[in-house]
Amino acid sequence: MNTDTFALTPRLTLRLHRESDLDRLVAIHSHPGVARYLLEDPWTQEAGKAQLERRLRRSGLADPAGALALVIEREGSLIGTVSLWRTEQEPRTVEVGWTLDPEHGGKGYASEAVTTSLRIAFEHQDVHRVLAQMDARNTASARLATRVGMRQEAHHRQDYWSKGEWTDSLIFAMLADERPSQS
């Protein structure tokens, strides 16, 4: 296992970001089907460099950044990302977010990566709750959150101004005593 590898699943490697990930990250985050649901505009090379710099510093929930940004690899190819970060309101609450290259969708890779990231979050004994917030139009992410055992707690109507329109937000969460079992 490489020193930047955080977790291995039967089909995936979750590892820290590398400088060499830039082009694949930009390709995924500039894809219209992905960028539509993200808070920021589709990535350019310049925006991707800035995002990658931030992600390179996010190497653990216990670190000063209080965040862990991981790449999802399948057979050595970067197919997505999953991130965990402590919320400002409550340090024992962690938020999770993910992106996946649409070409790799529908094969269970995102479920595998998110389930593993939930286990990573709950390995920190002080993490009580993990939540995921998403654009309500992103039905694939909502199904994923449900599939990994998160419970929908809220549907906020037109609560976020995004890319020229009001959008709804969904909030899913899981408590430590609901954590995924090892399989």
C-alpha positions in Angstrom: 0.0 0.0 0.0 1.3 3.5 -0.9 1.9 6.0 1.9 -0.9 8.2 0.5 -3.4 5.3 0.4 -6.0 5.7 3.1 -8.3 2.7 2.5 -8.7 -0.2 0.2 -12.0 -1.8 -0.8 -12.5 -4.9 -2.9 -12.5 -2.8 -6.0 -11.2 0.7 -5.1 -8.3 2.6 -3.6 -9.1 5.7 -1.6 -6.0 7.9 -1.4 -4.8 11.4 -0.7 -4.7 13.8 -3.7 -1.5 14.3 -5.7 -0.3 17.1 -7.9 -0.6 14.8 -10.9 -4.4 14.4 -10.4 -5.1 17.9 -11.8 -6.2 17.0 -15.3 -8.6 14.2 -14.2 -10.1 16.3 -11.5 -10.7 19.2 -14.0 -12.3 16.7 -16.4 -14.7 15.4 -13.8 -15.6 18.7 -12.2 -16.1 20.4 -15.5 -18.4 17.7 -16.8 -21.9 19.4 -17.2 -23.7 16.5 -15.5 -21.4 16.9 -12.4 -20.9 20.6 -12.3 -24.6 21.3 -12.4 -25.0 20.1 -8.8 -21.8 21.6 -7.4 -21.6 24.9 -5.5 -18.9 26.2 -7.8 -18.9 26.7 -11.6 -17.4 24.1 -13.8 -13.7 23.9 -13.2 -11.1 25.4 -15.5 -7.5 24.5 -15.2 -6.9 27.6 -13.1 -9.8 26.8 -10.7 -8.7 23.2 -10.6 -5.2 24.2 -9.5 -6.7 26.3 -6.7 -9.0 23.5 -5.6 -6.2 21.0 -5.7 -4.0 23.1 -3.5 -6.7 23.2 -0.9 -7.3 19.4 -1.2 -3.6 18.6 -0.8 -3.7 20.2 2.7 -6.8 18.1 3.7 -5.1 15.0 5.0 -7.0 14.1 8.1 -9.9 15.0 10.4 -7.5 15.4 13.3 -5.2 17.8 11.3 -5.6 21.6 11.7 -7.8 21.8 8.6 -10.2 19.2 10.1 -10.7 17.7 6.7 -9.8 14.7 4.6 -10.0 14.9 0.8 -9.6 11.6 -1.0 -9.4 10.4 -4.6 -11.3 7.3 -5.6 -9.2 5.1 -7.9 -10.3 2.1 -9.9 -7.5 0.0 -11.3 -5.1 3.0 -11.1 -7.5 5.5 -12.7 -9.0 8.4 -10.9 -12.8 8.1 -11.1 -14.0 10.5 -8.4 -13.5 12.0 -5.0 -14.9 11.8 -1.5 -14.3 14.3 1.2 -14.9 14.6 4.9 -14.7 17.8 6.9 -15.7 19.0 10.4 -18.5 21.5 10.5 -18.1 24.9 12.1 -21.2 24.5 14.3 -20.2 21.3 16.0 -16.7 19.7 15.8 -18.1 16.2 16.5 -20.2 16.5 13.3 -18.6 15.7 10.0 -19.9 16.5 6.6 -19.3 14.1 3.6 -19.4 15.0 -0.1 -18.6 13.1 -3.2 -18.2 13.3 -7.0 -18.0 10.5 -9.5 -17.1 10.5 -13.2 -20.5 9.7 -14.9 -18.7 7.1 -17.1 -18.3 5.1 -13.9 -21.8 5.5 -12.5 -24.2 2.7 -11.9 -21.6 0.2 -10.9 -21.6 0.7 -7.1 -18.3 2.5 -6.9 -19.7 5.6 -5.3 -21.6 3.5 -2.7 -18.4 1.6 -1.9 -16.3 4.7 -1.6 -18.9 6.6 0.6 -19.5 3.6 2.8 -15.7 3.4 3.4 -15.5 7.1 4.1 -18.3 6.8 6.7 -16.3 4.1 8.4 -13.2 6.3 8.3 -15.2 9.2 9.9 -16.6 7.0 12.7 -13.2 5.6 13.5 -12.5 8.9 15.1 -14.1 8.3 18.5 -15.4 11.9 18.9 -17.4 11.9 15.6 -21.1 11.6 16.6 -22.8 12.5 13.3 -22.0 12.5 9.6 -24.2 14.6 7.3 -24.5 15.1 3.5 -26.1 18.2 2.0 -27.0 18.2 -1.7 -29.0 19.8 -4.4 -32.4 18.2 -4.4 -32.3 17.8 -8.1 -29.4 15.4 -7.7 -31.5 12.3 -7.4 -28.5 10.0 -7.9 -26.8 11.4 -4.8 -30.0 11.2 -2.8 -30.4 7.5 -3.7 -26.7 6.9 -2.9 -27.1 8.5 0.6 -30.1 6.3 1.3 -28.4 3.2 -0.1 -25.4 3.6 2.3 -27.7 3.9 5.3 -28.1 7.7 5.7 -31.5 9.0 6.7 -33.1 12.0 5.0 -33.6 14.6 7.7 -34.7 17.6 5.7 -35.9 19.0 2.4 -35.3 22.8 2.4 -37.3 24.5 -0.3 -35.6 27.1 -2.4 -33.0 27.8 0.2 -29.9 28.2 -1.9 -29.2 30.6 -4.8 -27.1 28.6 -7.2 -26.0 29.5 -10.7 -28.9 31.9 -11.3 -31.7 30.1 -9.7 -33.2 29.1 -6.3 -32.6 25.5 -5.6 -33.9 23.1 -2.9 -31.4 21.3 -0.6 -31.7 17.8 0.9 -29.9 16.9 4.2 -29.1 13.3 5.0 -27.3 12.1 8.1 -26.1 9.0 10.0 -25.2 8.7 13.7 -22.3 6.8 15.1 -24.5 4.0 16.4 -25.8 3.6 12.9 -22.4 3.3 11.3 -21.9 0.8 8.4 -20.6 -2.6 9.6 -17.3 -4.0 8.2 -17.9 -6.3 5.2 
